[in-house]
Amino acid sequence: MSHPSRLSTVSTVDQIHDRIEAALPGATIDVQGGGGHFTIAVQASQFEGKNTLARQRLVYRAIKDLMAGNDAPVHAVDKLETTTPPA
């Protein structure tokens, strides 16, 4: 059985964006790509004081359902940039 999000008319780029936005409210998010491969840049105040791995885990946790299963719409995140807003 397919995951409900995979039946949506919303594009995968939009789904990625929406899930990250829900997990990190107020973040600036840029998602590019298609064909299962994506580049994601997220700037969020929630990253303050966190190392790179902890920042990336927050993003991956937000999109994990889009990466699960054989028919997952997200096959790979080719580049993930996580930064904090300028002071």
Sequence and secondary structure as in RCSB ss.txt:
>XXXX:A:sequence
MSHPSRLSTVSTVDQIHDRIEAALPGATIDVQGGGGHFTIAVQASQFEGKNTLARQRLVYRAIKDLMAGNDAPVH
AVDKLETTTPPA
>XXXX:A:secstr
   GGGGSSS HHHHHHHHHHHHSTT EEEEEEETTEEEEEEE GGGTT  HHHHHHHHHHHHGGGG STT S  
EEEEEEEE    
